[in-house]
């Protein structure tokens, strides 16, 4: 079998926006399930939400959703149209997890530049991570969304001096300061955005955003260790899903 070429825009910039990828009406059932999860999560995490939270995770666990509701999300994760897009970046993807992004409780809360691996890797390890393996965010907005601000090509290139000082808050800088190379990518209902977890990025708040992120990763041991079995489908659920995505 001939391997598919990596999407050229992703290879160069670290992200790909696909406008009008889904019919908005096709996302109605997803929005309904996500709202159930979100309201339950808010009830249990109100103090955290009011303090600083801008996202939650683990939508596919059984904590807040029934198996029927979980299956709605698993079918999206396994959607053939979506997987065709994912496989242009990761030829043999695994489902890694899910996140939900929303507006902060305080409208003046600052957003912040980061690379996802910076929270568990040293600076030296973050540099090495730019060579792979890849973790891919697939952002699916469920409202008209301010989107994400990204630093193009930062999935394979290390920070400029400005970027590293702001991202890591060195020499008195704050990670909410603007960056010269920042590129805003707004999203409409029906669009999707694929971007590397390794790249420098930050979420943009506003418009009561509600955005579902599905995370896919390469089948590498150092990434598989982060996959939690409670977020995976049961054996009974696997019928009709793409089994190769799940552990």
C-alpha angles and dihedrals in degrees: 000000000000112000115239114247116252112257104270094220091052092047090054104035107018095237141067125196117202111193119208091009093148130031103248091231089059089064095056095095090045091053091050093053093043091052090054090052094044096051092047091048091050091052091055097039106037095129092050091046093051091046101050118308119142099164145027131202145204100056092161095058118099094245097102106002134066120237089257091054092045089053090058089061094041089055089054091049088051095042109137094219091052093045091052087060093044093049090059085069104026112025094196106029129184124203105248104176147295137257135189121213123203139160119282120254090244111056092210094057109129122239118226141219117237148145111230094232093056090084094065105019133070118240090259090051091048089057091051091049090066087076091061167204095203131233113192129203115208106195116201111185115212093192135028096290133201083220130199135318113221141183104229116233093009089120088076102020128067122240123282115240090263092049098048093048093050098039093049094034096239126168094012096309123138123223090232095065117114118263122218095229097043115135119196116217111192119197136210128204105279095031123108130202123205115196139161118257087217095063126094108259146142135198121248116226130216146074092065089286119207112180128170117213120198113195121211125181142186114264093256122143095234090057099039089061088068094055112102118211092217088068093054125090120261120248089258091055095052093080106105094013129103099261094197090071095062137065 
